[in-house]
Amino acid sequence: MEERPETELISIPATPRASTPEILTPSGQRSPRGAAKEAGSGTAKSWTPTSFISPRFLSPIGTPMKRVLINMKGYLEEVGHLTKLNPQDAWLPITESRNGNAHYAAFHNLNAGVGFQALVLPVAFSFLGWSWGIISLFIAYFWQLYTLWILVQLHEAVPGKRYNRYVELAQAAFGERLGVWLALFPTVYLSAGTATALILVGGETMKLFFQIVCGPLCSSNPLTTVEWYLVFTSLCIVLSQLPNLNSIAGLSLVGAVTAITYSTMVWVLSVSQQRPPSLSYEPLSLPTLTASVFSVLNALGIIAFAFRGHNLVLEIQATMPSTFKKPAHVPMWRGAKVAYVFIAMCLFPVAIGGYWAYGNLMPSGGILNALFAFHSHDIPRGLLAMPFLLVVFNCLSSFQIYSMPVFDSFEAGYTSRTNRPCSIWVRSGFRVFYGFVSLLIGVALPFLSSLAGLLGGLTLPVTFAYPCFMWVLIKKPIKYSFNWYFNWILGWLGIAFSLAFSIGGIWSMVNSGLKLKFFKPN
């Protein structure tokens, strides 16, 4: 019998006409076909773009064709989700560039997680004392680390969809309208309020740095505090011209390094000096029980405010590529873990070392103010000025990452109306406008930087409460299971603490005069 060519022995089974495997949706929002039910069973089998290239399908095919299809399968799994980018997403600062990695995630999280708010943690200890201060700090740290993990996992909780912004995830969990009402105000308030506070802190710190370095040689007509605010704002506006979130990774690295350095310097310099003779570790006592209770609530609000930054987690993760083989949550969580190890190395020594060095004599401005007030004549001028300069660099870097969601909102409104990307002049105009509006708010409300307890209370749900609710509503754990109870309890505790800390912050500011004037010179 005559041998037939090998190609004639190949028989490819008949298959239905292939349909488009995925619906093309906006950037990061993939919508795969519904799962097909297995024959004879009511269970659903999940579909992937390469599921049709199975061993059973490949078995009758010759070796060359088999290799081609196997290579195609690997390519499809590597490329990932076959998603066509929405042009508007490709025009916006947060999703414009998706080449982020674990290093960028570590830089951004560390820059957002450590800042000027860490310097006032010893003030909270002066009202809570050793035991409750340390316990509260540990609980807050691990609580927010858990909710950070939740947000990282929920970024791609629904197959074929990426939630690139905190408000988008809130809408998916709570509904379109309720999600906006619950999440928009605290996230915008946290971003814009922090940016304004950074202008106040940065301007006042620049003024103090100039006074320390210049000393008695300063001119008779130095710049006023408002003029220093203007100088700092101008620097912020120049740096804000970087186009997108990935482009400021270098600034975030600078912010992270300076935060670690000045946090270490202030507590090391404080504990290395002789402690004030009248120091005491007894919590500050106020004349009435009501005053004491509200002061404790305000102190807990200060601790809560130290762990800000969760409103940026999804935005940072949105800058990373995501495929079936390499989902974005893997490098994001790797970078976040490294960042929060360093955050713990900054916050805990500052809080504990600062309280050990100054006790209940801690000024309301925090440990840096205490260092200037008690040891300005004991420490060499250059060494004393260095932490102030590093705080300025850190504030400049933090301003960029906290302002990026606001820039994204401005440009989203523009692109949705004009259906074209922002030109360089429009983008620059938005950022100049935002910088000077923040300056005007800071000048009109110079006490904004004193509201650490109130800011912590108002924005606490973003960090401690909403992620727990989102996990239950999106992941839907078994009802009445431990996971179900645990997240509901944590969420409602976060809401209750938010109300209590907000009331304590308002009461303490108005009635007790606990206005945290950061770095106010004597």
Secondary structure by P-SEA (a helix, b strand, c coil): ccccccccccccccccccccccccccccccccccccccccccbbbbbcccccccccccccccaaaaaaaaaaaaaaaaaccccccccccccccccccccccaaaaaaaaaaacccccccaaaaaaaaaccaaaaaaaaaaaaaaaaaaaaaaaacccccccccccaaaaaaaaccaaaaaaacaaaaaaaaaaaaaaaaaaaaaaaaaaaaaaaccccccccccaaaaaaaaaaaaaaaacccccccaaaaaaaaaaaaaaaaaaaaaaaaaccccccccccccccccaaaaaaaaaaaaaaaaaaaccccaaaaaaaaccccccccaaaaaaaaaaaaaaaaaaccaaaaaaaaaacccccccccaaaaaaacccccccccccaaaaaaaaaaaaaaaaaaaaaaaaaaaaaaaaaccccccaaaaaaaaaaaaaaaaaaaaaccccccaaaaaaaaaccccccaaaaaaaaacccccccaaaaaaaaaaaaaaaaaaaaaaaaaaaaccccccccccccc
